[in-house]
Amino acid sequence: MAGVDELAAIRQRIDALDEQIQELVSRRAEAAREVARIKLKEDPAPHFYRPEREAQVLARVMERNRGPLSDETMARLFREIMSACLALEQPLNIAFLGPEGTFTQAAALKHFGHAVGTTSLVSIPEVFREVEAGNCHYGVVPVENSTEGVISHTLDRFMNSPLRICGEVTLRINHNLLGAMESLDQIERVYSHQQSLAQCRGWLDRELPRAERIAVGSNAEAARRAREEARAAAIASETAGEIYGLRVLAERIEDEPCNTTRFLVIGQEDVPPSGNDKTSLLLATRNEAGGLHRLLTPFAQHGISMSRIESRPSRQGVWDYVFFVDVEGHREDPELAAALDELERESRVCKVLGSYPKSVL
């Protein structure tokens, strides 16, 4: 009976701890309401969501974590608490590349928590337009995949959009083969987004060499079609399978086990420094010899680390290109600010797309 008594004592302790946790969460929520009251008193249209503040809070959560829960698990718990508290100040509406069940929706909920509203849109340009029009507070769009590279539609929209990058989200992508049939032998068609088809090419070649591969706008759209068409399957997330009533026929069929997609959070305002930031730029050189070298020289001279550079047609002339560049630091950091001043003089175009906290989850 000693073991039974010991378990009873532990459960009593857990109940007491749960009561304390609930009380502290309620007190935090009341503090959030007080923040909203003060902000509204000072400004009739304040910004309640502060990306840099949330990034700092999550970084401190992970720094002081001593286990046994992992840093990421602890940060996810606090993300949901912050999401629920922010909803008391201002319920956010987040646009994402839909339909329901896409990885982009999963990225939006990972970044903002589950206390936000989400609006499903059929294309990346529509996500931009809804945020530009003020119909949604923020949008989430994919920008690059570790296996297949950049999503060009996202980069192209930044050429003419006034929106800022306010944050980034990284998401491990696990692809599943979904269908209503009993076995793979019954599959004649496989629907998925073109990126997902490419990321699962090796598996499809081995397991379904005779099945037709059909690219659609999203993995969730693929799941919808698989539900409605006989002998059709889809490559999509487990969540999409649950939404559309499909069984998982094969798990984790991506060719690269570390397959990861990066998403951008887009909004209308600049984000103050968080202390661990990244800055994205749109640059164009003058059409002369050594133009690209001169474009990148200020970064080297001021000790700025560049993490990515991508070229895209400018759509303003034949063989005319612009460059999307990610660098370490915030535009207000002295060294980066000095480099940007030089770039303004050396480049034909120098547009800061946003300075924002690095993803911590």
RODREN-231059 format. One line per 2 residues: number of its first residue (from 1); their letters; for each residue y, z, x of N, C-alpha, C. Coordinates in pm, whole numbers, m for minus. Example, Ala and Ser with C-alpha at 12.3 -4.5 7.8 and 13.67 -1.06 7.14 Angstrom:
2
1 = as = m569:780:1319:m450:780:1230:m330:780:1320; m225:708:1285:m106:714:1367:3:787:1290
END
This chain:
361
1 = ma = m122:0:81:0:0:0:127:0:84; 109:26:216:228:31:303:299:m104:304
3 = gv = 218:m215:306:278:m348:307:356:m376:180; 302:m330:65:371:m351:m63:503:m276:m65
5 = de = 501:m153:m17:624:m73:m13:727:m137:80; 680:m191:193:771:m255:289:837:m378:229
7 = la = 756:m459:158:812:m578:93:913:m540:m13; 885:m436:m89:977:m390:m193:1110:m348:m133
9 = ai = 1104:m279:m18:1226:m234:49:1308:m353:99; 1238:m454:155:1308:m573:205:1374:m648:90
11 = rq = 1303:m658:m23:1359:m729:m138:1481:m656:m194; 1478:m525:m191:1595:m448:m234:1713:m476:m141
13 = ri = 1684:m484:m12:1791:m514:84:1849:m653:60; 1760:m748:31:1805:m885:2:1893:m886:m123
15 = da = 1852:m816:m226:1932:m810:m349:2071:m752:m321; 2076:m647:m237:2205:m586:m203:2292:m684:m124
17 = ld = 2230:m755:m31:2304:m854:47:2356:m967:m42; 2271:m1012:m136:2315:m1117:m229:2437:m1073:m308
19 = eq = 2438:m950:m349:2552:m897:m425:2678:m897:m339; 2663:m859:m211:2778:m860:m121:2828:m1002:m97
21 = iq = 2734:m1095:m76:2772:m1234:m54:2848:m1289:m174; 2796:m1262:m293:2861:m1310:m415:3001:m1254:m429
23 = el = 3018:m1127:m398:3150:m1065:m405:3246:m1131:m306; 3199:m1156:m184:3285:m1217:m82:3321:m1361:m119
25 = vs = 3226:m1437:m175:3256:m1574:m217:3361:m1572:m328; 3350:m1479:m421:3448:m1469:m529:3586:m1435:m473
27 = rr = 3591:m1347:m375:3719:m1311:m313:3779:m1430:m239; 3692:m1509:m176:3741:m1630:m109:3798:m1728:m211
29 = ae = 3731:m1741:m325:3779:m1831:m429:3915:m1785:m483; 3933:m1655:m499:4062:m1602:m544:4170:m1633:m441
31 = aa = 4136:m1623:m312:4232:m1656:m207:4271:m1804:m215; 4175:m1890:m246:4204:m2033:m260:4301:m2057:m375
33 = re = 4282:m1986:m486:4374:m1997:m598:4515:m1954:m558; 4523:m1851:m477:4653:m1803:m431:4721:m1908:m341
35 = va = 4642:m1972:m257:4695:m2082:m174:4753:m2191:m263; 4681:m2228:m369:4729:m2331:m461:4860:m2289:m527
37 = ri = 4869:m2162:m566:4992:m2114:m631:5111:m2125:m538; 5093:m2087:m411:5203:m2092:m313:5242:m2237:m285
39 = kl = 5143:m2324:m268:5172:m2465:m240:5250:m2529:m354; 5208:m2504:m478:5274:m2564:m593:5416:m2510:m610
41 = ke = 5438:m2387:m568:5573:m2329:m575:5667:m2399:m477; 5613:m2440:m361:5695:m2503:m259:5706:m2654:m275
43 = dp = 5604:m2715:m337:5599:m2862:m346:5526:m2899:m475; 5589:m2975:m566:5523:m3010:m692:5404:m3104:m675
45 = ap = 5394:m3170:m559:5281:m3261:m534:5225:m3237:m394; 5168:m3120:m371:5120:m3086:m236:4986:m3152:m205
47 = hf = 4951:m3152:m75:4819:m3196:m32:4730:m3071:m23; 4634:m3062:m112:4545:m2946:m112:4433:m2962:m9
49 = yr = 4383:m3085:4:4274:m3109:99:4334:m3127:238; 4289:m3045:333:4339:m3050:470:4221:m3076:564
51 = pe = 4198:m3201:602:4082:m3233:686:4078:m3155:816; 4195:m3138:879:4197:m3069:1008:4163:m2922:992
53 = re = 4209:m2860:883:4179:m2720:855:4029:m2700:830; 3968:m2788:751:3825:m2777:724:3744:m2797:851
55 = aq = 3785:m2891:935:3714:m2914:1061:3720:m2791:1150; 3836:m2725:1154:3850:m2604:1236:3762:m2491:1183
57 = vl = 3758:m2476:1050:3675:m2371:990:3528:m2395:1022; 3482:m2518:1006:3341:m2549:1031:3307:m2532:1179
59 = ar = 3400:m2569:1266:3375:m2551:1410:3359:m2404:1444; 3442:m2318:1384:3430:m2174:1410:3300:m2119:1352
61 = vm = 3260:m2168:1235:3132:m2126:1176:3017:m2153:1272; 3017:m2271:1331:2909:m2309:1422:2916:m2232:1553
63 = er = 3038:m2204:1600:3054:m2131:1726:3003:m1987:1715; 3027:m1923:1601:2988:m1782:1589:2848:m1764:1532
65 = nr = 2781:m1873:1498:2646:m1862:1442:2549:m1809:1547; 2470:m1713:1510:2371:m1655:1601:2228:m1670:1547
67 = gp = 2210:m1757:1445:2077:m1778:1391:2039:m1668:1293; 1919:m1677:1236:1815:m1776:1264:1838:m1914:1202
69 = ls = 1936:m1928:1111:1968:m2060:1058:2035:m2144:1167; 2011:m2274:1166:2072:m2363:1264:2222:m2375:1239
71 = de = 2295:m2420:1342:2439:m2440:1327:2469:m2536:1213; 2394:m2644:1205:2418:m2745:1102:2392:m2689:963
73 = tm = 2285:m2613:949:2254:m2554:818:2364:m2456:775; 2408:m2373:868:2514:m2278:836:2643:m2350:798
75 = ar = 2676:m2457:871:2797:m2533:840:2787:m2600:703; 2668:m2648:666:2651:m2710:534:2673:m2607:423
77 = lf = 2626:m2485:443:2649:m2380:344:2798:m2354:325; 2871:m2344:436:3015:m2321:427:3088:m2442:370
79 = re = 3039:m2561:398:3099:m2681:340:3096:m2673:187; 2985:m2630:130:2974:m2621:m15:3065:m2511:m70
81 = im = 3077:m2399:2:3169:m2294:m42:3313:m2346:m42; 3351:m2417:66:3486:m2472:73:3508:m2576:m35
83 = sa = 3406:m2656:m64:3418:m2758:m168:3444:m2695:m304; 3368:m2590:m336:3385:m2522:m464:3522:m2455:m474
85 = cl = 3568:m2397:m364:3699:m2331:m364:3812:m2434:m375; 3798:m2547:m306:3900:m2651:m315:3910:m2706:m457
87 = al = 3796:m2713:m528:3798:m2763:m665:3881:m2674:m757; 3896:m2545:m721:3984:m2456:m798:4130:m2490:m775
89 = eq = 4162:m2543:m657:4299:m2583:m627:4329:m2721:m686; 4239:m2816:m656:4256:m2953:m705:4120:m3024:m702
91 = pl = 4065:m3060:m815:3939:m3136:m814:3965:m3275:m755; 3891:m3309:m651:3909:m3438:m585:3819:m3544:m648
93 = ni = 3869:m3668:m649:3790:m3782:m693:3773:m3875:m573; 3649:m3900:m535:3619:m3977:m413:3555:m4111:m451
95 = af = 3616:m4219:m408:3559:m4352:m429:3454:m4380:m322; 3346:m4445:m361:3243:m4481:m264:3179:m4613:m300
97 = lg = 3117:m4675:m202:3047:m4801:m223:2918:m4773:m298; 2915:m4813:m425:2802:m4781:m512:2699:m4890:m517
99 = pe = 2609:m4880:m617:2610:m4786:m730:2556:m4649:m690; 2526:m4567:m791:2473:m4433:m766:2346:m4440:m681
101 = gt = 2340:m4349:m583:2220:m4341:m500:2230:m4410:m366; 2348:m4463:m330:2363:m4527:m200:2380:m4422:m90
103 = ft = 2359:m4466:34:2383:m4377:148:2531:m4341:157; 2619:m4431:110:2762:m4401:114:2795:m4284:23
105 = qa = 2731:m4275:m92:2750:m4159:m179:2699:m4033:m111; 2584:m4043:m44:2532:m3928:29:2629:m3884:138
107 = aa = 2693:m3979:206:2791:m3947:309:2913:m3878:248; 2957:m3927:131:3073:m3866:64:3045:m3720:28
109 = lk = 2925:m3693:m24:2891:m3556:m62:2868:m3468:61; 2817:m3526:169:2801:m3450:292:2937:m3405:345
111 = hf = 3037:m3493:336:3168:m3463:391:3250:m3371:301; 3249:m3399:170:3336:m3326:77:3264:m3214:2
113 = gh = 3131:m3210:6:3058:m3114:m74:3037:m3165:m216; 2958:m3092:m293:2916:m3140:m424:3010:m3099:m537
115 = av = 3121:m3035:m508:3214:m2995:m612:3320:m3102:m640; 3308:m3219:m578:3403:m3328:m602:3348:m3422:m708
117 = gt = 3438:m3500:m769:3396:m3610:m853:3383:m3735:m768; 3292:m3823:m803:3275:m3947:m727:3285:m4067:m821
119 = ts = 3343:m4174:m770:3359:m4298:m845:3285:m4409:m772; 3188:m4468:m839:3106:m4574:m780:3177:m4708:m796
121 = lv = 3190:m4782:m687:3253:m4914:m689:3161:m5017:m626; 3180:m5143:m663:3081:m5245:m627:3106:m5309:m492
123 = si = 3221:m5286:m430:3249:m5351:m301:3342:m5265:m218; 3342:m5290:m88:3432:m5220:3:3579:m5248:m30
125 = pe = 3618:m5375:m58:3758:m5399:m97:3800:m5319:m220; 3710:m5299:m316:3744:m5220:m434:3768:m5074:m400
127 = vf = 3691:m5020:m306:3715:m4882:m262:3856:m4870:m205; 3894:m4964:m120:4029:m4963:m63:4134:m4971:m174
129 = re = 4115:m5063:m270:4216:m5084:m374:4233:m4960:m462; 4123:m4892:m496:4133:m4774:m581:4209:m4661:m513
131 = ve = 4188:m4646:m382:4260:m4542:m309:4406:m4583:m291; 4430:m4709:m260:4568:m4758:m246:4647:m4739:m375
133 = ag = 4581:m4759:m489:4649:m4746:m619:4666:m4602:m662; 4602:m4508:m591:4612:m4367:m627:4516:m4326:m737
135 = nc = 4423:m4414:m773:4325:m4380:m877:4219:m4283:m824; 4196:m4285:m693:4105:m4190:m627:4180:m4127:m509
137 = hy = 4151:m4001:m483:4220:m3933:m374:4181:m3989:m238; 4052:m4014:m219:4000:m4064:m92:3886:m4162:m120
139 = gv = 3851:m4238:m18:3737:m4327:m28:3646:m4309:92; 3521:m4344:77:3425:m4339:187:3360:m4476:199
141 = vp = 3365:m4534:319:3311:m4668:343:3232:m4668:473; 3124:m4745:481:3049:m4755:607:3125:m4839:708
143 = ve = 3113:m4806:837:3185:m4883:939:3094:m4933:1050; 2986:m4861:1082:2896:m4912:1185:2761:m4841:1176
145 = ns = 2658:m4916:1220:2523:m4863:1226:2473:m4869:1369; 2398:m4769:1410:2353:m4760:1549:2256:m4872:1585
147 = te = 2193:m4934:1485:2098:m5042:1512:2161:m5179:1497; 2237:m5198:1389:2286:m5332:1354:2434:m5355:1384
149 = gv = 2505:m5252:1432:2644:m5273:1471:2743:m5252:1358; 2862:m5315:1371:2974:m5287:1281:2956:m5354:1146
151 = is = 3020:m5295:1045:3028:m5355:913:3163:m5426:906; 3160:m5556:920:3282:m5635:938:3375:m5625:817
153 = ht = 3321:m5613:694:3407:m5606:575:3500:m5487:581; 3453:m5376:637:3538:m5257:647:3650:m5279:748
155 = ld = 3616:m5329:866:3719:m5351:968:3824:m5451:919; 3781:m5556:853:3875:m5659:807:3977:m5603:708
157 = rf = 3936:m5507:625:4029:m5452:526:4145:m5377:591; 4123:m5321:709:4228:m5245:776:4342:m5333:827
159 = mn = 4319:m5463:837:4424:m5550:889:4549:m5549:801; 4529:m5538:669:4643:m5544:577:4659:m5419:491
161 = sp = 4569:m5324:504:4576:m5205:418:4670:m5100:478; 4747:m5032:392:4833:m4923:441:4758:m4791:456
163 = lr = 4630:m4787:419:4556:m4661:421:4531:m4612:563; 4511:m4481:574:4482:m4416:701:4336:m4369:703
165 = ic = 4281:m4363:821:4151:m4299:839:4175:m4149:848; 4112:m4073:759:4133:m3928:752:4014:m3847:804
167 = ge = 3902:m3914:828:3784:m3842:873:3670:m3939:896; 3561:m3887:951:3441:m3967:973:3318:m3883:937
169 = vt = 3212:m3953:900:3086:m3889:864:2975:m3968:933; 2880:m3898:994:2762:m3964:1047:2641:m3919:965
171 = lr = 2553:m4014:935:2439:m3985:849:2315:m4051:906; 2212:m3970:929:2082:m4024:968:2025:m4103:851
173 = in = 1983:m4225:878:1937:m4314:772:1785:m4325:778; 1721:m4276:673:1576:m4290:659:1548:m4382:542
175 = hn = 1485:m4496:572:1456:m4594:468:1315:m4573:413; 1303:m4590:282:1174:m4580:215:1149:m4707:135
177 = ll = 1023:m4745:125:985:m4854:37:954:m4795:m100; 1028:m4841:m200:1016:m4787:m336:961:m4894:m430
179 = ga = 884:m4851:m527:834:m4944:m626:763:m4873:m739; 732:m4949:m844:660:m4893:m958:512:m4924:m952
181 = me = 470:m5004:m853:329:m5044:m843:246:m4939:m770; 116:m4962:m764:25:m4866:m702:4:m4892:m553
183 = sl = 10:m5020:m513:m21:m5053:m373:70:m5163:m322; 75:m5176:m188:159:m5277:m125:111:m5418:m157
185 = dq = m18:m5434:m188:m73:m5567:m213:m9:m5633:m335; 51:m5555:m422:110:m5609:m545:254:m5656:m526
187 = ie = 309:m5639:m408:451:m5669:m384:468:m5815:m344; 555:m5885:m418:589:m6024:m385:732:m6038:m335
189 = rv = 820:m5944:m372:960:m5950:m333:1008:m5811:m289; 1091:m5809:m187:1153:m5683:m141:1304:m5701:m144
191 = ys = 1370:m5616:m223:1515:m5617:m231:1574:m5508:m143; 1687:m5538:m80:1763:m5435:m9:1894:m5496:41
193 = hq = 1982:m5410:88:2102:m5458:157:2060:m5529:285; 2138:m5628:326:2100:m5707:444:2086:m5620:569
195 = qs = 2169:m5514:579:2158:m5424:694:2024:m5352:693; 1981:m5306:577:1854:m5234:568:1735:m5325:595
197 = la = 1742:m5448:545:1636:m5544:574:1624:m5565:725; 1738:m5576:792:1736:m5595:937:1681:m5471:1008
199 = qc = 1717:m5351:958:1673:m5227:1023:1524:m5200:1004; 1462:m5269:908:1318:m5251:880:1239:m5378:908
201 = rg = 1296:m5469:984:1235:m5600:1007:1095:m5589:1065; 1077:m5506:1165:947:m5493:1230:840:m5443:1134
203 = wl = 874:m5341:1055:777:m5287:960:740:m5391:855; 839:m5464:805:814:m5568:705:726:m5679:762
205 = dr = 752:m5716:887:669:m5820:951:523:m5778:959; 501:m5648:986:364:m5599:1000:295:m5577:866
207 = el = 364:m5512:773:300:m5464:651:314:m5559:532; 425:m5635:526:448:m5724:412:494:m5862:460
209 = pr = 414:m5927:543:459:m6053:605:482:m6165:505; 415:m6161:389:429:m6271:293:528:m6241:181
211 = ae = 581:m6122:177:676:m6087:71:813:m6147:99; 875:m6201:m6:1010:m6257:7:1110:m6143:25
213 = ri = 1206:m6160:115:1308:m6059:141:1440:m6107:82; 1497:m6030:m9:1616:m6073:m82:1727:m5971:m60
215 = av = 1838:m6014:m2:1952:m5926:24:2037:m5911:m101; 2075:m5787:m132:2164:m5757:m245:2278:m5669:m195
217 = gs = 2371:m5635:m285:2492:m5566:m245:2473:m5425:m194; 2369:m5356:m239:2345:m5219:m196:2199:m5184:m215
219 = na = 2156:m5078:m150:2017:m5032:m166:1992:m4978:m307; 2094:m4917:m366:2077:m4869:m503:2061:m4985:m600
221 = ea = 2134:m5094:m578:2115:m5214:m659:1974:m5268:m640; 1922:m5261:m518:1784:m5303:m492:1686:m5220:m573
223 = ar = 1709:m5088:m579:1621:m5000:m656:1627:m5034:m805; 1746:m5064:m855:1759:m5101:m996:1678:m5226:m1027
225 = ra = 1684:m5325:m939:1609:m5449:m961:1459:m5425:m952; 1419:m5339:m859:1276:m5310:m846:1222:m5242:m970
227 = re = 1306:m5164:m1037:1265:m5099:m1161:1246:m5202:m1272; 1327:m5308:m1271:1329:m5401:m1383:1238:m5523:m1364
229 = ea = 1194:m5549:m1240:1116:m5669:m1213:974:m5634:m1169; 877:m5701:m1228:738:m5682:m1186:718:m5737:m1046
231 = ra = 633:m5672:m969:596:m5713:m833:715:m5711:m735; 820:m5638:m771:936:m5623:m682:943:m5480:m629
233 = aa = 978:m5467:m503:998:m5336:m440:1138:m5332:m380; 1179:m5214:m337:1312:m5197:m280:1304:m5110:m156
235 = ia = 1393:m5135:m62:1414:m5044:51:1538:m4964:19; 1522:m4833:4:1634:m4749:m36:1602:m4604:m3
237 = se = 1694:m4516:m39:1676:m4373:m13:1584:m4310:m116; 1532:m4193:m83:1450:m4119:m177:1530:m4082:m302
239 = ta = 1660:m4054:m283:1747:m4023:m397:1756:m4139:m493; 1768:m4261:m439:1773:m4379:m525:1643:m4393:m604
241 = ge = 1531:m4360:m541:1403:m4364:m611:1399:m4268:m727; 1455:m4148:m706:1459:m4048:m814:1548:m4095:m928
243 = iy = 1663:m4155:m894:1756:m4201:m997:1696:m4312:m1081; 1625:m4405:m1017:1575:m4524:m1086:1426:m4515:m1122
245 = gl = 1366:m4399:m1104:1230:m4377:m1150:1124:m4454:m1073; 1139:m4463:m941:1044:m4535:m858:970:m4438:m767
247 = rv = 845:m4471:m735:770:m4387:m643:791:m4436:m500; 775:m4346:m405:783:m4380:m263:649:m4436:m219
249 = la = 647:m4565:m184:524:m4631:m139:502:m4616:11; 611:m4603:86:602:m4582:231:730:m4513:276
251 = er = 717:m4411:360:831:m4333:406:876:m4375:545; 1008:m4362:570:1068:m4380:702:1018:m4507:770
253 = ie = 1049:m4619:709:1000:m4748:759:1100:m4816:852; 1212:m4748:884:1309:m4807:976:1246:m4823:1114
255 = de = 1285:m4929:1185:1226:m4958:1316:1273:m4861:1424; 1396:m4811:1411:1451:m4718:1509:1453:m4577:1449
257 = pc = 1382:m4479:1508:1375:m4345:1449:1509:m4271:1448; 1601:m4309:1534:1733:m4243:1539:1840:m4325:1468
259 = nt = 1800:m4406:1372:1891:m4491:1297:2000:m4408:1229; 2126:m4433:1264:2239:m4355:1213:2352:m4449:1172
261 = tr = 2416:m4416:1060:2533:m4492:1016:2656:m4402:1019; 2766:m4460:1062:2895:m4389:1064:2980:m4440:948
263 = fl = 3041:m4346:877:3126:m4377:763:3267:m4326:792; 3365:m4391:732:3504:m4349:744:3555:m4297:611
265 = vi = 3636:m4192:619:3707:m4139:503:3848:m4196:507; 3888:m4266:400:4020:m4330:398:4108:m4265:292
267 = gq = 4237:m4249:326:4332:m4187:235:4472:m4237:264; 4572:m4172:204:4709:m4221:213:4796:m4143:310
269 = ed = 4746:m4032:365:4833:m3950:449:4777:m3937:591; 4867:m3907:684:4826:m3879:822:4769:m3737:829
271 = vp = 4678:m3717:923:4611:m3588:939:4664:m3519:1066; 4711:m3395:1056:4756:m3323:1176:4641:m3297:1273
273 = ps = 4673:m3258:1397:4567:m3232:1497:4477:m3117:1457; 4347:m3132:1487:4251:m3024:1464:4207:m2959:1594
275 = gn = 4236:m3025:1707:4191:m2976:1837:4069:m3049:1889; 4005:m3128:1804:3888:m3207:1846:3890:m3338:1766
277 = dk = 3976:m3431:1811:4010:m3546:1729:3974:m3679:1796; 3984:m3781:1713:3961:m3919:1753:4073:m4002:1691
279 = ts = 4112:m4109:1758:4215:m4198:1705:4162:m4341:1704; 4182:m4410:1592:4141:m4549:1578:4264:m4638:1575
281 = ll = 4256:m4750:1646:4370:m4840:1661:4331:m4983:1629; 4429:m5060:1582:4416:m5205:1568:4514:m5267:1666
283 = la = 4462:m5345:1761:4544:m5402:1867:4528:m5553:1872; 4634:m5620:1913:4627:m5765:1938:4707:m5795:2063
285 = tr = 4653:m5881:2149:4721:m5915:2274:4811:m6036:2254; 4903:m6050:2344:4977:m6175:2350:4885:m6282:2408
287 = ne = 4902:m6404:2365:4814:m6514:2406:4851:m6560:2546; 4809:m6481:2646:4839:m6513:2785:4731:m6453:2874
289 = ag = 4721:m6506:2996:4617:m6460:3090:4633:m6311:3119; 4520:m6241:3120:4522:m6098:3151:4570:m6011:3038
291 = gl = 4580:m6067:2917:4634:m5991:2804:4549:m5870:2769; 4417:m5887:2763:4330:m5776:2727:4332:m5666:2834
293 = hr = 4338:m5708:2961:4344:m5609:3070:4470:m5524:3057; 4583:m5587:3030:4707:m5512:3014:4703:m5422:2890
295 = ll = 4628:m5467:2789:4616:m5388:2667:4543:m5256:2691; 4443:m5260:2780:4360:m5142:2803:4410:m5055:2918
297 = tp = 4497:m5110:3003:4544:m5036:3120:4610:m4902:3086; 4695:m4892:2982:4757:m4761:2952:4657:m4650:2927
299 = fa = 4540:m4683:2869:4440:m4580:2847:4389:m4524:2980; 4360:m4613:3074:4311:m4569:3205:4418:m4490:3280
301 = qh = 4542:m4535:3275:4649:m4469:3349:4677:m4329:3298; 4653:m4305:3171:4682:m4173:3112:4555:m4092:3089
303 = gi = 4443:m4137:3143:4319:m4060:3135:4262:m4050:2995; 4281:m4154:2915:4231:m4155:2778:4094:m4221:2775
305 = sm = 3996:m4151:2720:3860:m4205:2711:3848:m4294:2588; 3797:m4415:2607:3777:m4510:2497:3630:m4511:2460
307 = sr = 3599:m4486:2332:3460:m4476:2289:3409:m4602:2222; 3498:m4692:2181:3451:m4813:2114:3559:m4920:2117
309 = ie = 3517:m5046:2131:3608:m5159:2114:3530:m5272:2047; 3589:m5328:1943:3528:m5438:1868:3634:m5545:1847
311 = sr = 3596:m5671:1862:3687:m5781:1834:3652:m5843:1700; 3757:m5887:1629:3741:m5955:1501:3841:m6068:1492
313 = ps = 3805:m6180:1429:3904:m6288:1409:4024:m6235:1331; 4143:m6273:1373:4264:m6224:1308:4290:m6292:1174
315 = rq = 4225:m6407:1152:4246:m6489:1032:4386:m6547:1026; 4455:m6545:1140:4591:m6600:1146:4598:m6724:1235
317 = gv = 4487:m6760:1297:4487:m6878:1383:4349:m6896:1443; 4317:m7020:1486:4188:m7048:1545:4175:m6977:1679
319 = wd = 4063:m6907:1697:4033:m6833:1820:4137:m6724:1850; 4199:m6673:1745:4293:m6562:1760:4221:m6435:1715
321 = yv = 4221:m6333:1800:4141:m6213:1773:4227:m6088:1775; 4181:m5988:1700:4235:m5854:1709:4123:m5762:1756
323 = ff = 4162:m5643:1804:4065:m5549:1860:4077:m5415:1789; 3962:m5364:1748:3954:m5229:1691:3905:m5136:1801
325 = vd = 3983:m5033:1829:3956:m4945:1942:3954:m4800:1895; 3853:m4724:1937:3848:m4580:1915:3869:m4510:2048
327 = ve = 3959:m4412:2051:3984:m4334:2172:3977:m4185:2139; 3955:m4106:2243:3951:m3961:2227:4093:m3906:2214
329 = gh = 4110:m3804:2128:4238:m3738:2116:4315:m3775:1990; 4425:m3702:1968:4512:m3723:1853:4639:m3795:1898
331 = re = 4696:m3875:1809:4815:m3952:1845:4932:m3863:1887; 4930:m3735:1847:5036:m3643:1887:5011:m3576:2021
333 = dp = 4891:m3592:2078:4864:m3539:2212:4955:m3610:2312; 5015:m3536:2405:5114:m3597:2496:5062:m3720:2571
335 = el = 4942:m3713:2628:4893:m3827:2706:4867:m3948:2619; 4806:m3926:2502:4780:m4039:2414:4910:m4095:2357
337 = aa = 5006:m4008:2326:5135:m4055:2277:5204:m4143:2380; 5194:m4105:2508:5255:m4187:2614:5185:m4322:2626
339 = al = 5051:m4321:2615:4977:m4447:2621:5014:m4538:2504; 5032:m4481:2386:5069:m4561:2269:5208:m4620:2284
341 = de = 5300:m4545:2346:5434:m4598:2371:5427:m4722:2458; 5343:m4719:2561:5328:m4835:2648:5262:m4951:2574
343 = le = 5163:m4919:2491:5095:m5024:2415:5190:m5095:2321; 5285:m5022:2263:5384:m5085:2175:5459:m5195:2248
345 = re = 5484:m5175:2378:5558:m5275:2455:5469:m5389:2502; 5342:m5358:2534:5254:m5458:2594:5179:m5543:2493
347 = sr = 5159:m5495:2373:5074:m5565:2276:5157:m5643:2175; 5093:m5741:2114:5155:m5814:2004:5148:m5732:1876
349 = vc = 5037:m5657:1859:5020:m5568:1745:4963:m5437:1795; 5019:m5326:1753:4964:m5193:1783:4979:m5107:1657
351 = kv = 4869:m5095:1585:4868:m5022:1459:4773:m4905:1468; 4825:m4785:1449:4740:m4666:1449:4677:m4655:1311
353 = lg = 4545:m4671:1305:4475:m4663:1177:4455:m4519:1132; 4461:m4426:1228:4449:m4286:1191:4402:m4201:1307
355 = sy = 4450:m4079:1311:4395:m3975:1398:4330:m3872:1307; 4208:m3832:1340:4128:m3753:1246:4025:m3671:1320
357 = pk = 3977:m3563:1258:3876:m3478:1325:3745:m3554:1348; 3683:m3528:1462:3551:m3583:1486:3450:m3518:1391
359 = sv = 3349:m3591:1357:3244:m3536:1271:3172:m3422:1344; 3153:m3309:1277:3084:m3195:1338:2946:m3175:1277
361 = l = 2912:m3249:1171:2783:m3234:1106:2701:m3362:1121
END
